[in-house]
């Protein structure tokens, strides 16, 4: 499926040394601060982002579409507003959004080939980002309908990992992850229906937040992928991710899920207190029976040791997942079928997508309704892990690997059947999807690197509406581990 192979650059052994890195680009919080202080301009930041995107295009291929003229015009307007004294959380700051997100005047390809009409209106998440002052520079690549943990397809080629361009950045928000990790933009919006924010965040050394269902609207969809998919931020720091989350959060009037508001930025500045944290490296039941890679276990265990050193009570434990996969498969395939059926040229879809469309059509209706009805029981069973009982306090946070393996090589899944692709994805990424069935929040945090310099991640998972606790804990870890100080060389520079 991958396009012509650009020059590959293999990752170094461990993270790059600071002397090997290009000049750091400001993060989201720093961009907003520098603009508010008059120490930079939106026009300068947006022009620099567009230049870096163009310079990396043939190597990373992170973006599907750009809007350079409109973005520069919006940046000039932001500069006038800043000069006049206006202040908004993201006024003049460049950001990117995923290819599944409506931006007025641009087609929403969602990784597909073919001719699609431009969206008439912004999605609710983009409307809120604009209301916060952000300048959307473009839309990042995603695999077709967000199905896989790699970002490759005949419509756009292959998106590559800045840490090693021989490897995938993950998926389906791989373009957003590659763009942020390479410093093309300070932060980006992704979406997560089975780990599609957390997996690429893990494989590109980023913070990725999967919020509570409904925290960031998915309108014009009402219940994306049968309630599995949510929107969320990818960023290099917890503070940056929290700022993007707060800026995009909030419901559309017709949204069915409306959790009470959370102040993510305040949570990122708050001490989490002493928490009971469960470590579990054993994944939920799958058909693959694959054990996690030893380097994944080593990295996540080291993170657990850091949490214990910081004063938390950490012990091995595992929630009772049950047969939660039996609820996931009908919902996921029905969601793919619903979107695939809308494509004006179905013959252009990947054969694996057409297979999922057939499966989702068979599993729709009564079967998917029964799968969704089981969510109440799943909340009760897995929620018991977090509840206090007489003589036995519940856990506050569950720590697991984000993936079972380091990032695969680009092209590793070419020519596989739909069934074999799903098996390979389940083997590599068995940990993330249960939290999509539950609709609960999770945060990927960087967990270090393999001996070959490939990033690894860990998940902080919590019960319903626990974003604030997870964000506070992630910020405490970041202050200790200093993961944001490690950056990949910019394409064409360094190793």
HELIX and SHEET records of a PDB file:
HELIX    1   1 UNK A   18  UNK A   20  5                                   3    
HELIX    2   2 UNK A   28  UNK A   36  1                                   9    
HELIX    3   3 UNK A   42  UNK A   56  1                                  15    
HELIX    4   4 UNK A   68  UNK A   83  1                                  16    
HELIX    5   5 UNK A  124  UNK A  131  1                                   8    
HELIX    6   6 UNK A  144  UNK A  146  5                                   3    
HELIX    7   7 UNK A  174  UNK A  181  1                                   8    
HELIX    8   8 UNK A  198  UNK A  204  1                                   7    
HELIX    9   9 UNK A  224  UNK A  227  1                                   4    
HELIX   10  10 UNK A  238  UNK A  248  1                                  11    
HELIX   11  11 UNK A  264  UNK A  268  1                                   5    
HELIX   12  12 UNK A  294  UNK A  309  1                                  16    
HELIX   13  13 UNK A  325  UNK A  340  1                                  16    
HELIX   14  14 UNK A  346  UNK A  348  5                                   3    
HELIX   15  15 UNK A  351  UNK A  362  1                                  12    
HELIX   16  16 UNK A  366  UNK A  373  1                                   8    
HELIX   17  17 UNK A  375  UNK A  383  1                                   9    
HELIX   18  18 UNK A  384  UNK A  386  5                                   3    
HELIX   19  19 UNK A  418  UNK A  428  1                                  11    
HELIX   20  20 UNK A  434  UNK A  438  1                                   5    
HELIX   21  21 UNK A  467  UNK A  481  1                                  15    
HELIX   22  22 UNK A  483  UNK A  485  5                                   3    
SHEET    1   A 3 UNK A  63  UNK A  66  0                                        
SHEET    2   A 3 UNK A 135  UNK A 140 -1                                        
SHEET    3   A 3 UNK A  94  UNK A  98  1                                        
SHEET    1   B 2 UNK A 152  UNK A 153  0                                        
SHEET    2   B 2 UNK A 157  UNK A 158 -1                                        
SHEET    1   C 8 UNK A 187  UNK A 192  0                                        
SHEET    2   C 8 UNK A 230  UNK A 235 -1                                        
SHEET    3   C 8 UNK A 207  UNK A 210 -1                                        
SHEET    4   C 8 UNK A 442  UNK A 449 -1                                        
SHEET    5   C 8 UNK A 455  UNK A 461 -1                                        
SHEET    6   C 8 UNK A 397  UNK A 401 -1                                        
SHEET    7   C 8 UNK A 276  UNK A 279  1                                        
SHEET    8   C 8 UNK A 313  UNK A 316  1                                        
END                                                                             
